[in-house]
Amino acid sequence: MGLAASQARLLMLTDRECNLEFQGENVAEQRMIIANNLEKLIDQKEQLDQMQSQPCSNNVSANDIYSSMGSIIGNSELVQGIKNFFGNIFSGSSQDVTSNQDASSLENTIDDEIAKLQEEDKVLELKLKQIDTQHQAVQTELDSVEKVIQKNIEETFKLF
C-alpha cells in the first residue's frame, strides 16, 4: 500500500472511530434517560404504596403527586390512571373498592412501564457492546495502518 493510500485509509478509519464514539455516547445518554425514568417510576410506585397504607392527609394535593408523572413517559393511560387513583383518594371518596382496583391497575401499569424500560435498556446495552467491539476493531486497524505508514516513510525517505 502506497503512502497516499495509507493516509486515505488512516483518515477513513479515524472518521469511523469518531462516528463510533459519537454513537456510543448517544446510546449511553439514552441509557441514562431510561435509568432516570426507571428511578422516577419506582419512586412513584413507592408513593402509591405509602398512600395505600396511610390515611389521606389533606395537606397534600393530588396535583403535587402526579404533576411530574406525565413528563416521565408519554403514556396517557398511565397518567390518567394516576389522576383517577389520586383524585379518588383526595376527594374523600368512600369508594374504597374502586380506589383499590384503581391502585392495583395503576400498580400493574407502572410495573408494565418498568418492564418496557428495562427491556429497552437491555437492547441499548447490547447495542453499546456492539459499538465497543467495532471501536476496538477500528482501533486495532488504525494501529496497524499507522505502523505501515511509519514503515513506508522510513523506507521512502531513508538516507544512504
DRENDO-1510 file (C-alpha; in Angstrom, 1 decimal, always signed):
<recs>
REC; n; res; u; v; w
REC; 1; MET; +0.0; +0.0; +0.0 .
REC; 2; GLY; +1.4; +3.4; -1.0 .
REC; 3; LEU; +1.8; +6.3; +1.3 .
REC; 4; ALA; -1.2; +8.2; -0.2 .
REC; 5; ALA; -3.4; +5.1; +0.1 .
REC; 6; SER; -2.3; +4.5; +3.6 .
REC; 7; GLN; -3.1; +8.1; +4.5 .
REC; 8; ALA; -6.5; +7.8; +2.9 .
REC; 9; ARG; -7.2; +4.6; +4.9 .
REC; 10; LEU; -6.0; +6.3; +8.1 .
REC; 11; LEU; -8.4; +9.2; +7.5 .
REC; 12; MET; -11.3; +6.9; +6.8 .
REC; 13; LEU; -10.6; +4.8; +9.9 .
REC; 14; THR; -10.2; +8.0; +12.1 .
REC; 15; ASP; -13.6; +9.1; +10.8 .
REC; 16; ARG; -15.2; +5.7; +11.6 .
REC; 17; GLU; -13.7; +5.8; +15.0 .
REC; 18; CYS; -15.2; +9.2; +15.7 .
REC; 19; ASN; -18.6; +8.1; +14.5 .
REC; 20; LEU; -18.5; +5.0; +16.7 .
REC; 21; GLU; -17.5; +7.1; +19.7 .
REC; 22; PHE; -20.4; +9.5; +19.0 .
REC; 23; GLN; -22.9; +6.6; +18.7 .
REC; 24; GLY; -21.6; +5.2; +21.9 .
REC; 25; GLU; -22.1; +8.5; +23.7 .
REC; 26; ASN; -25.7; +8.7; +22.3 .
REC; 27; VAL; -26.5; +5.2; +23.5 .
REC; 28; ALA; -25.0; +5.9; +26.9 .
REC; 29; GLU; -27.2; +9.1; +27.1 .
REC; 30; GLN; -30.3; +7.1; +26.2 .
REC; 31; ARG; -29.5; +4.6; +28.9 .
REC; 32; MET; -29.1; +7.4; +31.4 .
REC; 33; ILE; -32.5; +8.8; +30.5 .
REC; 34; ILE; -34.1; +5.3; +30.9 .
REC; 35; ALA; -32.4; +4.9; +34.3 .
REC; 36; ASN; -33.8; +8.3; +35.4 .
REC; 37; ASN; -37.2; +7.3; +34.2 .
REC; 38; LEU; -37.0; +4.0; +36.0 .
REC; 39; GLU; -36.0; +5.7; +39.2 .
REC; 40; LYS; -39.0; +8.1; +38.9 .
REC; 41; LEU; -41.4; +5.2; +38.2 .
REC; 42; ILE; -40.1; +3.3; +41.2 .
REC; 43; ASP; -40.4; +6.4; +43.4 .
REC; 44; GLN; -44.0; +6.8; +42.2 .
REC; 45; LYS; -44.7; +3.2; +43.0 .
REC; 46; GLU; -43.4; +3.6; +46.5 .
REC; 47; GLN; -45.5; +6.8; +46.9 .
REC; 48; LEU; -48.5; +4.7; +45.7 .
REC; 49; ASP; -47.8; +2.0; +48.3 .
REC; 50; GLN; -47.4; +4.7; +51.0 .
REC; 51; MET; -50.7; +6.3; +50.0 .
REC; 52; GLN; -52.5; +3.0; +50.2 .
REC; 53; SER; -51.0; +2.2; +53.7 .
REC; 54; GLN; -51.5; +5.6; +55.3 .
REC; 55; PRO; -54.7; +7.6; +55.8 .
REC; 56; CYS; -55.2; +10.6; +53.5 .
REC; 57; SER; -53.8; +13.9; +54.6 .
REC; 58; ASN; -55.5; +17.0; +53.3 .
REC; 59; ASN; -52.2; +18.9; +53.4 .
REC; 60; VAL; -51.1; +17.3; +50.1 .
REC; 61; SER; -52.8; +17.9; +46.9 .
REC; 62; ALA; -53.3; +15.4; +44.1 .
REC; 63; ASN; -51.7; +17.7; +41.7 .
REC; 64; ASP; -48.5; +17.7; +43.7 .
REC; 65; ILE; -48.3; +13.9; +43.4 .
REC; 66; TYR; -49.0; +13.3; +39.8 .
REC; 67; SER; -47.9; +16.6; +38.1 .
REC; 68; SER; -44.5; +15.3; +37.2 .
REC; 69; MET; -45.6; +11.8; +36.2 .
REC; 70; GLY; -46.6; +12.8; +32.7 .
REC; 71; SER; -43.1; +14.0; +31.9 .
REC; 72; ILE; -41.6; +10.6; +32.6 .
REC; 73; ILE; -43.2; +8.8; +29.7 .
REC; 74; GLY; -45.8; +9.8; +27.1 .
REC; 75; ASN; -48.3; +7.1; +28.2 .
REC; 76; SER; -51.5; +9.0; +28.7 .
REC; 77; GLU; -53.2; +5.8; +30.0 .
REC; 78; LEU; -50.7; +5.7; +32.9 .
REC; 79; VAL; -51.2; +9.4; +33.6 .
REC; 80; GLN; -54.9; +9.1; +33.5 .
REC; 81; GLY; -54.8; +6.1; +35.8 .
REC; 82; ILE; -52.7; +8.1; +38.3 .
REC; 83; LYS; -55.0; +11.0; +38.2 .
REC; 84; ASN; -58.0; +8.8; +38.7 .
REC; 85; PHE; -56.5; +7.0; +41.6 .
REC; 86; PHE; -55.1; +10.0; +43.5 .
REC; 87; GLY; -58.2; +12.0; +42.6 .
REC; 88; ASN; -60.4; +9.4; +44.4 .
REC; 89; ILE; -58.1; +9.4; +47.4 .
REC; 90; PHE; -58.0; +13.2; +47.8 .
REC; 91; SER; -61.7; +13.7; +47.0 .
REC; 92; GLY; -62.5; +11.8; +50.2 .
REC; 93; SER; -64.4; +9.2; +48.1 .
REC; 94; SER; -65.9; +6.4; +50.1 .
REC; 95; GLN; -65.4; +4.0; +47.2 .
REC; 96; ASP; -62.6; +2.0; +48.8 .
REC; 97; VAL; -63.2; -0.9; +46.4 .
REC; 98; THR; -62.8; +1.3; +43.4 .
REC; 99; SER; -59.7; +3.0; +44.7 .
REC; 100; ASN; -58.2; -0.4; +45.5 .
REC; 101; GLN; -59.0; -1.5; +42.0 .
REC; 102; ASP; -57.6; +1.7; +40.6 .
REC; 103; ALA; -54.5; +1.3; +42.8 .
REC; 104; SER; -53.9; -2.3; +41.6 .
REC; 105; SER; -54.5; -1.4; +37.9 .
REC; 106; LEU; -52.2; +1.6; +38.4 .
REC; 107; GLU; -49.6; -0.5; +40.0 .
REC; 108; ASN; -49.8; -3.0; +37.2 .
REC; 109; THR; -49.5; -0.2; +34.6 .
REC; 110; ILE; -46.4; +1.1; +36.4 .
REC; 111; ASP; -44.9; -2.4; +36.5 .
REC; 112; ASP; -45.6; -2.8; +32.8 .
REC; 113; GLU; -43.8; +0.5; +32.1 .
REC; 114; ILE; -40.9; -0.5; +34.3 .
REC; 115; ALA; -40.6; -3.8; +32.3 .
REC; 116; LYS; -40.7; -1.9; +29.0 .
REC; 117; LEU; -38.0; +0.5; +30.1 .
REC; 118; GLN; -35.8; -2.4; +31.4 .
REC; 119; GLU; -36.2; -4.2; +28.0 .
REC; 120; GLU; -35.2; -1.0; +26.2 .
REC; 121; ASP; -32.2; -0.7; +28.5 .
REC; 122; LYS; -31.2; -4.3; +27.6 .
REC; 123; VAL; -31.4; -3.6; +23.9 .
REC; 124; LEU; -29.3; -0.4; +24.3 .
REC; 125; GLU; -26.8; -2.3; +26.4 .
REC; 126; LEU; -26.3; -4.9; +23.6 .
REC; 127; LYS; -26.0; -2.0; +21.1 .
REC; 128; LEU; -23.4; -0.4; +23.2 .
REC; 129; LYS; -21.4; -3.7; +23.4 .
REC; 130; GLN; -21.6; -4.0; +19.6 .
REC; 131; ILE; -20.3; -0.4; +19.2 .
REC; 132; ASP; -17.5; -1.1; +21.7 .
REC; 133; THR; -16.5; -4.2; +19.7 .
REC; 134; GLN; -16.5; -2.3; +16.5 .
REC; 135; HIS; -14.5; +0.5; +18.1 .
REC; 136; GLN; -11.8; -2.0; +19.3 .
REC; 137; ALA; -11.6; -3.4; +15.8 .
REC; 138; VAL; -11.2; +0.0; +14.2 .
REC; 139; GLN; -8.6; +1.0; +16.9 .
REC; 140; THR; -6.6; -2.2; +16.1 .
REC; 141; GLU; -6.7; -1.4; +12.4 .
REC; 142; LEU; -5.7; +2.2; +13.0 .
REC; 143; ASP; -2.6; +1.0; +14.9 .
REC; 144; SER; -1.6; -1.3; +12.0 .
REC; 145; VAL; -2.1; +1.4; +9.4 .
REC; 146; GLU; +0.0; +3.8; +11.4 .
REC; 147; LYS; +2.8; +1.2; +11.6 .
REC; 148; VAL; +2.5; +0.7; +7.8 .
REC; 149; ILE; +2.7; +4.5; +7.3 .
REC; 150; GLN; +5.7; +4.8; +9.6 .
REC; 151; LYS; +7.5; +1.9; +7.8 .
REC; 152; ASN; +6.7; +3.4; +4.4 .
REC; 153; ILE; +8.1; +6.8; +5.5 .
REC; 154; GLU; +11.3; +5.2; +6.8 .
REC; 155; GLU; +11.8; +3.2; +3.6 .
REC; 156; THR; +10.9; +6.1; +1.2 .
REC; 157; PHE; +13.0; +8.8; +2.9 .
REC; 158; LYS; +15.9; +6.7; +4.0 .
REC; 159; LEU; +19.2; +8.4; +3.6 .
REC; 160; PHE; +22.0; +6.3; +2.2 .
</recs>
